[in-house]
Amino acid sequence: MEKLKIMTLSEQNQNQDIARLLQVILQSKVNIDPYALWFLSRLKVSDSDLEEFLQHIAFLPHFSSYISYDFLKEEWLLFQKKRSKIHKTDNKDKESSNIEEAKTLKNSSMQISTPKKQEVETNSGDKEIIDPEFDFESAEVDEILGESFSKILPSSLKASNTQRKQTILAPNPKIPVEKNPLLRKQDQTDHELKGLDAPESIDINPELQILDLKTSSPNSDQVEHLKNMVNSTHIAQISPNQIQSKKNNLEPSAEKSSNHLKEEESSKVERIHSQKRKSWESLEISDSSKLSSLKSGTSMFKPIAAEYDAEIKILKDPTGKLYTEGKISEFLKVQQDKFEKLSKILQKRPESGGVLPINMINRLENSTEIKFIGMVSEKRLTNAKNYLIQFEDPTGDCMALVQQKKTDVYKLIDYLLPDHVVIVDGFLSVNEKTNSRIILVNDIIFPDSPNTHTVQTPEEDIAMCLISDTHFGSIEWLEKIWYRFVDYLNCRVGNHRQRTQAGKIKYLCIAGDIVDGIGVYPNQEKHLRIKDIYQQYEACASYLTDLPDYIEIIIIPGDHDAVRKAVPAPSLPKDFAEPLYNQGYTMLGNPSMVSLHGIKTQLFHGTSLIDLNMAIPGMSNEDPFGTMKEFIRARDLVPTYGKKTEFAPVEENWFVLDELPDVLHTGHLHKNGYGKYHGILLVNSGCFQDQTEFMDSLGIIPDYGKPTVVNMKGNLTPKVIDLVGDM
């Protein structure tokens, strides 16, 4: 009974203010740090002022639906300055009153203890935190909020430029993302949200859920309870009458504090960012509750995608069907299969009426209008600036002339490449005197797609996320950007609209180059952080476990992965990527087509994009969407043979798009681009790798941290999430 303490009337009022403020804040669907809540209560903020402040911060691009202490300290000052400019006279007295109230903090009976050095290092060091661009100086705090106000704060709560630690995959990202305040890790409360640490300078009444403004040394149970109070979805329903009671004045336990630090040292954050690690170690989380917290998010936001079961159907996958001996006959067979498939597509077009085989055209004795389906075997420019093109089909070959004066068809020649299969509409000119013949081309019809491709979208309000070129194991891998992506998918960052969008994501498609690989190019080992291919895939699997478990992951390989460079390629071998298989991901070959909730999604790494960019004037790596349209126009993912793309001769041609996809997803270029062509969504995703020396030599500036999210309900609406500067 001696330890029981009766609250004074002022304490009861203080606790009522806390509950009142929490009601307003949580009704606005915003979370708040315990210190920030205490700070607001000391300022005697009214409901109307708080609502106006919440409206003010809701429109800030860097607000992530979480009010940390540092964030509140900065934004409250700016908010008051803004109000004072608008209401120079009316609000002067009110603002002065708030400032004077803040000044009394230094004389308050509340004494905030400074954490021990070991505790401060534990709280601030491991997980990289994106600092705000606006540096709130302590001197300015003192001037506005009260003399020496910042001095009474524990160092763990003061704004600081924490020294970034080297990590196994990304020692120091080159990009200055730490200066960008837009997508924030909820400031210094990152560890608190993950259940790894808590404020250690405010005493919490675990029974009454109130702040004890007289106790200077809290115990960890009390501190943890205030966190639960702030994060509870039911706290807004607490009435002031429920707050008035008695409490136990529990002393802090040194043993609990020691155990708490040991628990944090074994946490996921420390394991990933430890400076002592010399080689890759598999990530393990011994505490299943922490893993559950990571995978489900820490806010009270509930993702809608978790409510639906996945619906995945593999429509095309070359894995296990790629046997070849490399014979010439096999090269011939794969080209014949291509011609046959594309001919069937062309014959469905209305322009195909009256097509003849080439050997029959060669037997015609008189000049006449003709049509045929042919594959381009050669194209050359004459001295008169006309194009002479040789076509062939299984029956024979012929020569055709595209004249410069035929402007419409002449413009198409730039897009007509060797190995394209098209309909040629022309006039056969026969010269009986010279016994010569030539086909004068009037039109060329590509296989293409109907102008309006129809998509059967699902009723469920879900989405897919498209990424590629993660390059785990590279020195240039951007770990900080990856963690922004992880937090986005876990609905831990962003405003309510952005979290709602993230919560719709049911599928994650990764279009190749999962790891950086080994021996892909000369001297690659100099640019690797992880120099063992097995450990690269272990790292990949470990990082992917941070994603929500309700998101289904579909993976195809790229030219950096542990498969043959020649395409088509099978799925990642289980010998190398066993951790990925053990986690139940859908592993497919390159290319593959999969149905995701009825949306036919074609996945292709995209090595042939560079071939088209080099062959077609005006095409560029900077505009992947423009190049991807040529895939649809040709109905072929590798339209031309013998360029940079290595081609494996197999019995079936896996690149012909005999079945049109609803979504075509590629990568490889490390450039972001998307758009719709004839109703088909084309997306080339960026990467998670900074500019390499090789990219720099080619003048390629990568688009990193820009995943594309596609809303599957309705009209397949894409949105690029700029993890560097959009949020």
KARAKA-V681916 format. One record per residue. N is the residue number from 1. RES is the residue in one letter. SS is DSSP state (alpha for helix, beta for strand, coil for the rest). PSI is psi in whole degrees, -180 to 180 (none if undefined). D_LAST is the distance of its C-alpha to the last C-alpha in Angstrom with 2 decimals. Layout:
N&RES&SS&PSI&D_LAST, N&RES&SS&PSI&D_LAST
This chain:
1&M&coil&-26&52.30, 2&E&coil&-25&52.23, 3&K&coil&-11&48.54, 4&L&beta&142&47.64, 5&K&beta&127&46.36, 6&I&beta&132&46.45, 7&M&coil&140&43.49, 8&T&coil&169&44.43, 9&L&alpha&-39&43.70, 10&S&alpha&-37&41.00, 11&E&alpha&-41&39.31, 12&Q&alpha&-42&39.53, 13&N&alpha&-40&37.95, 14&Q&alpha&-43&35.17, 15&N&alpha&-35&34.50, 16&Q&alpha&-39&34.67, 17&D&alpha&-40&32.06, 18&I&alpha&-47&29.75, 19&A&alpha&-39&30.29, 20&R&alpha&-45&29.87, 21&L&alpha&-40&26.54, 22&L&alpha&-38&25.31, 23&Q&alpha&-46&26.41, 24&V&alpha&-43&24.42, 25&I&alpha&-48&21.21, 26&L&alpha&-27&21.46, 27&Q&alpha&-23&22.53, 28&S&coil&7&19.16, 29&K&coil&45&17.65, 30&V&coil&141&16.24, 31&N&beta&157&17.33, 32&I&beta&145&18.90, 33&D&coil&145&20.40, 34&P&alpha&-43&24.26, 35&Y&alpha&-39&24.60, 36&A&alpha&-38&22.22, 37&L&alpha&-44&24.33, 38&W&alpha&-42&27.46, 39&F&alpha&-44&26.32, 40&L&alpha&-40&25.75, 41&S&alpha&-34&29.15, 42&R&alpha&-24&30.84, 43&L&coil&-5&29.55, 44&K&coil&47&31.27, 45&V&coil&132&28.34, 46&S&coil&164&29.50, 47&D&alpha&-42&27.88, 48&S&alpha&-41&27.39, 49&D&alpha&-41&25.83, 50&L&alpha&-42&23.45, 51&E&alpha&-39&22.49, 52&E&alpha&-39&21.97, 53&F&alpha&-42&19.81, 54&L&alpha&-37&17.65, 55&Q&alpha&-37&17.35, 56&H&alpha&-48&16.44, 57&I&alpha&-20&13.51, 58&A&alpha&-26&12.27, 59&F&coil&3&11.29, 60&L&coil&131&9.51, 61&P&coil&-24&5.93, 62&H&coil&5&6.07, 63&F&coil&128&8.11, 64&S&coil&31&8.06, 65&S&coil&23&11.38, 66&Y&beta&125&13.38, 67&I&beta&104&15.57, 68&S&coil&169&16.86, 69&Y&alpha&-48&19.94, 70&D&alpha&-40&18.57, 71&F&alpha&-46&15.64, 72&L&alpha&-41&18.34, 73&K&alpha&-40&20.73, 74&E&alpha&-52&18.60, 75&E&alpha&-28&17.23, 76&W&alpha&-40&20.65, 77&L&alpha&-47&22.35, 78&L&alpha&-37&20.14, 79&F&alpha&-44&20.58, 80&Q&alpha&-38&24.31, 81&K&alpha&-42&24.52, 82&K&alpha&-43&22.90, 83&R&alpha&-38&25.36, 84&S&alpha&-30&28.23, 85&K&alpha&-36&27.72, 86&I&alpha&-40&27.80, 87&H&coil&78&30.63, 88&K&coil&-38&32.61, 89&T&coil&-47&35.63, 90&D&coil&-38&34.83, 91&N&coil&2&32.17, 92&K&alpha&-47&33.79, 93&D&alpha&-41&35.92, 94&K&alpha&-43&33.21, 95&E&alpha&-41&30.83, 96&S&alpha&-40&33.79, 97&S&alpha&-42&34.61, 98&N&alpha&-40&31.20, 99&I&alpha&-43&31.44, 100&E&alpha&-38&34.98, 101&E&alpha&-38&34.00, 102&A&alpha&-35&31.46, 103&K&alpha&-28&34.25, 104&T&alpha&-9&36.39, 105&L&alpha&-36&34.14, 106&K&alpha&-23&36.06, 107&N&alpha&1&39.28, 108&S&coil&155&38.11, 109&S&coil&-13&39.98, 110&M&coil&119&36.68, 111&Q&coil&119&36.71, 112&I&coil&118&33.61, 113&S&coil&144&34.85, 114&T&coil&126&33.43, 115&P&coil&153&32.56, 116&K&coil&160&34.79, 117&K&alpha&-43&33.85, 118&Q&alpha&-39&33.53, 119&E&alpha&-40&31.26, 120&V&alpha&-43&28.90, 121&E&alpha&-38&28.65, 122&T&alpha&-38&28.00, 123&N&alpha&-30&25.22, 124&S&alpha&-7&23.31, 125&G&coil&-36&24.10, 126&D&coil&-64&23.15, 127&K&coil&129&19.51, 128&E&coil&133&17.44, 129&I&coil&135&15.03, 130&I&coil&111&12.33, 131&D&coil&152&14.05, 132&P&coil&148&12.87, 133&E&coil&-32&13.74, 134&F&coil&116&16.07, 135&D&coil&109&19.10, 136&F&coil&102&20.88, 137&E&coil&145&24.48, 138&S&alpha&-37&27.01, 139&A&alpha&-39&29.51, 140&E&alpha&-32&27.35, 141&V&alpha&-47&26.81, 142&D&alpha&-41&30.57, 143&E&alpha&-40&31.30, 144&I&alpha&-44&29.24, 145&L&alpha&-8&29.35, 146&G&coil&151&32.74, 147&E&coil&128&34.93, 148&S&coil&29&33.92, 149&F&alpha&-44&31.32, 150&S&alpha&-20&29.07, 151&K&alpha&-24&32.19, 152&I&alpha&-5&32.71, 153&L&coil&146&29.38, 154&P&coil&147&29.42, 155&S&alpha&-25&27.98, 156&S&alpha&-16&25.62, 157&L&alpha&-9&23.80, 158&K&coil&149&23.80, 159&A&coil&131&20.93, 160&S&coil&156&21.83, 161&N&coil&84&21.02, 162&T&coil&136&21.90, 163&Q&coil&125&23.78, 164&R&coil&138&21.97, 165&K&coil&144&24.30, 166&Q&coil&143&25.41, 167&T&coil&168&24.82, 168&I&coil&-34&26.89, 169&L&coil&-23&24.58, 170&A&coil&87&22.45, 171&P&coil&-45&24.39, 172&N&coil&98&22.26, 173&P&coil&137&19.44, 174&K&coil&-30&20.25, 175&I&coil&143&16.85, 176&P&coil&51&15.83, 177&V&alpha&-22&12.44, 178&E&alpha&-15&13.68, 179&K&alpha&-10&13.54, 180&N&coil&122&9.86, 181&P&coil&6&8.68, 182&L&coil&-44&4.96, 183&L&coil&100&4.75, 184&R&coil&153&8.22, 185&K&coil&38&11.28, 186&Q&coil&39&12.42, 187&D&alpha&-141&14.45, 188&Q&alpha&-3&18.13, 189&T&alpha&10&18.30, 190&D&alpha&-45&17.13, 191&H&alpha&-35&20.83, 192&E&alpha&-41&21.71, 193&L&alpha&-32&19.37, 194&K&coil&1&20.98, 195&G&coil&23&24.38, 196&L&coil&-21&25.23, 197&D&coil&170&25.95, 198&A&coil&159&26.33, 199&P&coil&139&27.12, 200&E&coil&35&30.74, 201&S&coil&10&31.82, 202&I&coil&131&31.93, 203&D&beta&132&34.64, 204&I&beta&135&33.76, 205&N&beta&108&36.41, 206&P&coil&-22&35.90, 207&E&coil&-38&38.15, 208&L&coil&-13&37.10, 209&Q&coil&51&33.33, 210&I&beta&165&33.65, 211&L&beta&129&33.16, 212&D&beta&108&36.48, 213&L&coil&6&36.36, 214&K&coil&-21&39.60, 215&T&coil&129&39.18, 216&S&coil&-17&37.87, 217&S&coil&101&37.73, 218&P&coil&162&35.92, 219&N&coil&164&36.43, 220&S&alpha&-32&33.76, 221&D&alpha&-41&34.61, 222&Q&alpha&-42&34.05, 223&V&alpha&-44&30.73, 224&E&alpha&-35&29.56, 225&H&alpha&-34&30.74, 226&L&alpha&-37&28.61, 227&K&alpha&-47&25.53, 228&N&alpha&-35&26.83, 229&M&alpha&-43&27.54, 230&V&alpha&-39&23.99, 231&N&alpha&-10&22.50, 232&S&coil&137&25.36, 233&T&coil&-10&24.80, 234&H&coil&-2&28.26, 235&I&alpha&-28&28.13, 236&A&alpha&-15&27.57, 237&Q&alpha&2&31.04, 238&I&coil&130&32.82, 239&S&coil&155&35.43, 240&P&alpha&-31&36.74, 241&N&alpha&-28&40.09, 242&Q&alpha&-14&38.70, 243&I&alpha&-27&37.67, 244&Q&coil&106&41.19, 245&S&coil&-167&42.90, 246&K&beta&167&44.01, 247&K&beta&162&42.41, 248&N&beta&133&43.52, 249&N&coil&82&43.08, 250&L&coil&138&42.15, 251&E&coil&150&42.23, 252&P&coil&148&39.64, 253&S&coil&122&40.78, 254&A&alpha&-34&40.81, 255&E&alpha&-42&41.19, 256&K&alpha&-39&38.09, 257&S&alpha&-41&36.12, 258&S&alpha&-44&37.49, 259&N&alpha&-35&36.69, 260&H&alpha&-41&33.15, 261&L&alpha&-39&32.69, 262&K&alpha&-40&34.37, 263&E&alpha&-40&32.09, 264&E&alpha&-36&29.02, 265&E&alpha&-29&30.68, 266&S&coil&9&30.94, 267&S&coil&166&27.38, 268&K&alpha&-41&25.05, 269&V&alpha&-46&22.92, 270&E&alpha&-39&26.14, 271&R&alpha&-33&27.50, 272&I&alpha&-36&24.66, 273&H&alpha&7&24.38, 274&S&coil&133&28.08, 275&Q&coil&-20&29.57, 276&K&coil&-15&32.94, 277&R&coil&125&32.26, 278&K&coil&-25&34.24, 279&S&coil&168&33.76, 280&W&coil&135&31.57, 281&E&coil&140&32.28, 282&S&coil&138&31.39, 283&L&coil&133&28.91, 284&E&coil&141&30.54, 285&I&coil&109&29.53, 286&S&coil&-31&32.73, 287&D&coil&107&31.35, 288&S&alpha&-27&30.55, 289&S&alpha&-34&28.93, 290&K&alpha&-41&26.23, 291&L&alpha&-41&25.65, 292&S&alpha&-39&25.46, 293&S&alpha&-41&22.88, 294&L&alpha&-40&20.70, 295&K&alpha&-19&21.14, 296&S&alpha&-5&20.68, 297&G&coil&167&17.82, 298&T&coil&-7&18.56, 299&S&coil&174&17.29, 300&M&coil&10&19.61, 301&F&coil&134&17.46, 302&K&coil&113&19.75, 303&P&coil&134&18.58, 304&I&alpha&-28&20.80, 305&A&alpha&-26&21.26, 306&A&alpha&-16&23.25, 307&E&alpha&-10&25.82, 308&Y&coil&145&26.92, 309&D&coil&149&29.05, 310&A&coil&146&28.24, 311&E&coil&92&30.40, 312&I&beta&127&30.77, 313&K&beta&126&33.72, 314&I&beta&115&34.48, 315&L&beta&-38&35.96, 316&K&beta&133&36.63, 317&D&beta&118&36.67, 318&P&coil&-7&38.98, 319&T&coil&129&39.19, 320&G&coil&3&42.86, 321&K&coil&29&44.12, 322&L&coil&31&43.98, 323&Y&coil&134&47.44, 324&T&coil&151&48.89, 325&E&coil&-4&51.77, 326&G&coil&22&50.68, 327&K&coil&158&53.75, 328&I&alpha&-36&54.08, 329&S&alpha&-31&54.90, 330&E&alpha&-38&51.49, 331&F&alpha&-42&49.77, 332&L&alpha&-41&52.01, 333&K&alpha&-40&51.26, 334&V&alpha&-32&47.47, 335&Q&alpha&-37&47.89, 336&Q&alpha&-38&50.35, 337&D&alpha&-38&47.94, 338&K&alpha&-48&45.29, 339&F&alpha&-42&47.81, 340&E&alpha&-44&48.96, 341&K&alpha&-45&45.51, 342&L&alpha&-32&44.46, 343&S&alpha&-42&47.89, 344&K&alpha&-37&47.43, 345&I&alpha&-45&44.15, 346&L&alpha&-35&45.82, 347&Q&alpha&-15&48.83, 348&K&coil&-10&46.70, 349&R&coil&149&45.82, 350&P&alpha&-23&48.16, 351&E&alpha&-4&49.04, 352&S&alpha&-3&50.64, 353&G&coil&129&53.90, 354&G&coil&14&56.90, 355&V&coil&144&55.40, 356&L&coil&152&58.06, 357&P&coil&152&58.14, 358&I&alpha&-36&58.60, 359&N&alpha&-30&62.07, 360&M&alpha&-38&63.32, 361&I&alpha&-38&62.05, 362&N&alpha&-18&63.87, 363&R&coil&-7&67.10, 364&L&coil&136&66.96, 365&E&coil&-19&69.83, 366&N&coil&157&68.87, 367&S&coil&139&65.93, 368&T&beta&163&63.62, 369&E&beta&138&60.10, 370&I&beta&161&58.32, 371&K&beta&144&55.09, 372&F&beta&161&54.07, 373&I&beta&123&51.17, 374&G&beta&156&50.86, 375&M&beta&134&48.77, 376&V&beta&122&48.34, 377&S&beta&-22&50.28, 378&E&beta&145&50.53, 379&K&beta&127&49.31, 380&R&beta&153&50.79, 381&L&beta&130&51.03, 382&T&coil&171&54.59, 383&N&coil&-27&56.08, 384&A&coil&12&55.97, 385&K&coil&22&52.16, 386&N&coil&163&52.63, 387&Y&beta&130&51.15, 388&L&beta&121&53.50, 389&I&beta&133&51.94, 390&Q&beta&127&53.59, 391&F&beta&154&52.74, 392&E&beta&157&53.97, 393&D&beta&180&54.16, 394&P&coil&-14&56.16, 395&T&coil&-17&59.33, 396&G&beta&-166&59.30, 397&D&beta&165&57.72, 398&C&beta&165&58.06, 399&M&beta&142&57.12, 400&A&beta&147&55.20, 401&L&beta&127&54.73, 402&V&beta&112&51.76, 403&Q&coil&147&53.08, 404&Q&coil&-30&51.10, 405&K&coil&-19&52.51, 406&K&coil&79&50.81, 407&T&alpha&-40&47.51, 408&D&alpha&-49&45.51, 409&V&alpha&-29&46.36, 410&Y&alpha&-35&46.36, 411&K&alpha&-25&42.63, 412&L&alpha&-17&42.04, 413&I&alpha&-33&43.82, 414&D&alpha&-30&40.90, 415&Y&alpha&-5&39.10, 416&L&coil&112&42.27, 417&L&coil&160&42.37, 418&P&coil&139&45.02, 419&D&coil&-1&44.96, 420&H&coil&143&43.42, 421&V&beta&122&45.39, 422&V&beta&169&45.95, 423&I&beta&131&48.51, 424&V&beta&123&50.70, 425&D&beta&117&52.46, 426&G&beta&-168&55.23, 427&F&beta&123&58.86, 428&L&beta&115&61.27, 429&S&beta&118&63.60, 430&V&beta&124&66.86, 431&N&beta&106&69.39, 432&E&coil&-30&72.71, 433&K&coil&-45&74.47, 434&T&coil&-3&72.18, 435&N&coil&43&71.24, 436&S&beta&160&67.54, 437&R&beta&149&64.58, 438&I&beta&147&60.95, 439&I&beta&120&58.20, 440&L&beta&116&56.70, 441&V&beta&128&53.14, 442&N&beta&-31&52.15, 443&D&beta&152&48.87, 444&I&beta&127&46.64, 445&I&beta&119&44.71, 446&F&beta&159&41.90, 447&P&coil&-50&41.28, 448&D&coil&-165&37.82, 449&S&coil&161&36.49, 450&P&coil&152&37.31, 451&N&coil&-28&35.48, 452&T&coil&93&33.96, 453&H&coil&129&33.06, 454&T&coil&131&33.01, 455&V&coil&130&30.49, 456&Q&coil&97&31.33, 457&T&coil&154&28.04, 458&P&coil&162&28.03, 459&E&coil&-28&28.21, 460&E&coil&139&25.74, 461&D&coil&75&22.17, 462&I&coil&175&20.74, 463&A&beta&163&18.73, 464&M&beta&149&19.08, 465&C&beta&132&16.71, 466&L&beta&121&18.14, 467&I&beta&172&18.01, 468&S&coil&174&20.82, 469&D&coil&54&22.15, 470&T&coil&-32&20.89, 471&H&coil&48&23.95, 472&F&beta&135&24.45, 473&G&coil&-16&27.15, 474&S&beta&147&26.31, 475&I&coil&-32&26.12, 476&E&coil&6&23.17, 477&W&beta&135&21.24, 478&L&coil&89&17.77, 479&E&alpha&-39&17.88, 480&K&alpha&-43&14.89, 481&I&alpha&-37&12.64, 482&W&alpha&-42&14.72, 483&Y&alpha&-29&14.11, 484&R&alpha&-41&10.36, 485&F&alpha&-44&11.49, 486&V&alpha&-46&14.12, 487&D&alpha&-34&12.13, 488&Y&alpha&-48&9.91, 489&L&alpha&-29&13.34, 490&N&coil&6&14.84, 491&C&coil&33&12.61, 492&R&coil&-8&12.23, 493&V&coil&165&8.55, 494&G&coil&167&6.18, 495&N&coil&-176&8.16, 496&H&alpha&-40&11.42, 497&R&alpha&-43&10.75, 498&Q&alpha&-37&8.17, 499&R&alpha&-37&10.73, 500&T&alpha&-43&13.45, 501&Q&alpha&-46&12.42, 502&A&alpha&-35&12.28, 503&G&alpha&-11&15.54, 504&K&coil&-15&17.24, 505&I&beta&116&17.23, 506&K&beta&-27&20.90, 507&Y&beta&141&21.47, 508&L&beta&116&20.11, 509&C&beta&128&22.07, 510&I&beta&113&22.45, 511&A&beta&56&24.47, 512&G&coil&168&26.35, 513&D&coil&54&26.47, 514&I&coil&-43&25.42, 515&V&beta&171&27.08, 516&D&coil&-20&28.21, 517&G&coil&180&31.80, 518&I&coil&130&35.06, 519&G&coil&26&37.29, 520&V&coil&-36&35.20, 521&Y&coil&162&36.09, 522&P&coil&139&38.52, 523&N&coil&27&37.69, 524&Q&alpha&-29&34.49, 525&E&alpha&-24&35.27, 526&K&alpha&-19&34.43, 527&H&alpha&17&30.77, 528&L&beta&137&30.56, 529&R&coil&-37&29.43, 530&I&coil&116&31.04, 531&K&coil&16&34.31, 532&D&coil&125&35.47, 533&I&alpha&-35&34.40, 534&Y&alpha&-43&35.00, 535&Q&alpha&-28&32.81, 536&Q&alpha&-45&30.00, 537&Y&alpha&-30&30.03, 538&E&alpha&-42&30.42, 539&A&alpha&-44&27.27, 540&C&alpha&-49&25.45, 541&A&alpha&-39&26.80, 542&S&alpha&-42&25.97, 543&Y&alpha&-34&22.28, 544&L&alpha&-22&22.17, 545&T&coil&-16&23.76, 546&D&coil&-14&20.58, 547&L&coil&156&19.21, 548&P&coil&140&20.18, 549&D&coil&-10&23.84, 550&Y&coil&-8&23.58, 551&I&coil&125&21.70, 552&E&beta&132&24.40, 553&I&beta&129&24.05, 554&I&beta&129&26.02, 555&I&beta&133&26.84, 556&I&beta&158&28.93, 557&P&coil&165&30.11, 558&G&coil&-172&29.71, 559&D&coil&-14&32.06, 560&H&coil&-11&30.89, 561&D&coil&174&31.62, 562&A&coil&55&34.99, 563&V&coil&171&36.54, 564&R&coil&149&38.71, 565&K&coil&-29&37.14, 566&A&coil&139&39.24, 567&V&beta&151&37.76, 568&P&coil&155&37.95, 569&A&beta&147&37.04, 570&P&coil&176&37.33, 571&S&coil&166&34.73, 572&L&coil&133&34.11, 573&P&coil&139&37.42, 574&K&alpha&-28&37.57, 575&D&alpha&-37&39.43, 576&F&alpha&-42&36.39, 577&A&alpha&35&33.52, 578&E&alpha&-39&35.27, 579&P&alpha&-33&32.40, 580&L&alpha&-39&30.25, 581&Y&alpha&-39&33.19, 582&N&alpha&-25&33.80, 583&Q&coil&2&30.36, 584&G&coil&21&31.24, 585&Y&coil&157&28.87, 586&T&beta&111&30.13, 587&M&beta&118&31.46, 588&L&beta&169&32.54, 589&G&coil&179&34.07, 590&N&beta&109&32.92, 591&P&coil&167&32.91, 592&S&beta&158&32.72, 593&M&beta&134&32.03, 594&V&beta&144&30.84, 595&S&beta&122&30.58, 596&L&beta&105&27.56, 597&H&coil&38&28.41, 598&G&coil&-8&30.57, 599&I&beta&115&28.10, 600&K&beta&114&29.96, 601&T&beta&115&27.61, 602&Q&beta&123&29.13, 603&L&beta&128&27.84, 604&F&coil&131&29.04, 605&H&coil&-42&27.98, 606&G&coil&28&28.90, 607&T&coil&-31&31.32, 608&S&alpha&-7&33.25, 609&L&alpha&-39&30.42, 610&I&alpha&-37&31.68, 611&D&alpha&-46&35.22, 612&L&alpha&-39&34.37, 613&N&alpha&-32&32.48, 614&M&alpha&-27&35.61, 615&A&alpha&-27&38.04, 616&I&coil&121&36.68, 617&P&coil&137&36.57, 618&G&coil&-16&33.27, 619&M&coil&148&31.22, 620&S&coil&151&28.64, 621&N&coil&-20&26.28, 622&E&coil&-14&23.63, 623&D&coil&74&24.03, 624&P&alpha&-35&24.22, 625&F&alpha&-42&24.27, 626&G&alpha&-38&27.44, 627&T&alpha&-39&29.11, 628&M&alpha&-27&28.25, 629&K&alpha&-30&30.02, 630&E&alpha&-28&33.15, 631&F&alpha&-44&32.95, 632&I&alpha&-41&33.28, 633&R&alpha&-42&35.86, 634&A&alpha&-13&37.97, 635&R&coil&40&37.12, 636&D&beta&127&37.06, 637&L&coil&-20&34.40, 638&V&coil&78&36.83, 639&P&coil&-30&38.78, 640&T&coil&145&40.79, 641&Y&coil&149&42.60, 642&G&coil&12&43.59, 643&K&coil&-144&40.53, 644&K&coil&-33&38.01, 645&T&coil&121&37.26, 646&E&coil&134&39.85, 647&F&beta&124&41.44, 648&A&coil&126&43.31, 649&P&coil&113&46.31, 650&V&coil&168&46.32, 651&E&coil&-34&48.22, 652&E&coil&139&45.31, 653&N&coil&112&42.79, 654&W&coil&1&39.40, 655&F&coil&-16&37.49, 656&V&beta&130&39.02, 657&L&coil&67&36.79, 658&D&coil&-25&39.73, 659&E&coil&119&37.39, 660&L&coil&135&34.42, 661&P&coil&164&31.04, 662&D&coil&-32&28.47, 663&V&beta&132&25.71, 664&L&beta&118&26.39, 665&H&beta&123&24.04, 666&T&beta&175&24.75, 667&G&coil&-130&23.48, 668&H&coil&-43&25.56, 669&L&coil&-14&24.44, 670&H&coil&26&21.18, 671&K&coil&145&19.83, 672&N&coil&137&17.43, 673&G&beta&145&19.04, 674&Y&beta&163&19.75, 675&G&beta&175&21.89, 676&K&beta&136&24.79, 677&Y&beta&114&28.38, 678&H&coil&34&31.10, 679&G&coil&-2&28.85, 680&I&beta&129&27.83, 681&L&beta&123&24.18, 682&L&beta&126&23.96, 683&V&beta&124&21.06, 684&N&beta&116&21.16, 685&S&coil&157&18.42, 686&G&coil&-133&17.41, 687&C&beta&-179&18.03, 688&F&coil&37&17.29, 689&Q&beta&134&19.90, 690&D&coil&174&20.00, 691&Q&coil&126&22.64, 692&T&coil&170&26.09, 693&E&alpha&-38&29.35, 694&F&alpha&-44&30.34, 695&M&alpha&-41&27.24, 696&D&alpha&-38&27.82, 697&S&alpha&-27&31.43, 698&L&alpha&-2&30.43, 699&G&coil&23&27.89, 700&I&coil&123&25.03, 701&I&coil&111&21.55, 702&P&coil&151&19.51, 703&D&coil&95&16.18, 704&Y&beta&152&14.78, 705&G&coil&40&11.84, 706&K&beta&66&11.45, 707&P&beta&149&12.88, 708&T&beta&125&14.09, 709&V&beta&128&14.25, 710&V&beta&116&17.39, 711&N&beta&120&18.35, 712&M&coil&-22&22.04, 713&K&coil&132&23.44, 714&G&coil&-99&24.69, 715&N&coil&25&24.00, 716&L&coil&63&21.99, 717&T&beta&119&18.84, 718&P&beta&152&16.48, 719&K&beta&128&12.75, 720&V&beta&126&11.12, 721&I&beta&107&7.97, 722&D&beta&98&7.01, 723&L&coil&-15&6.75, 724&V&coil&-38&7.79, 725&G&coil&10&5.87, 726&D&coil&-26&3.79, 727&M&coil&none&0.00
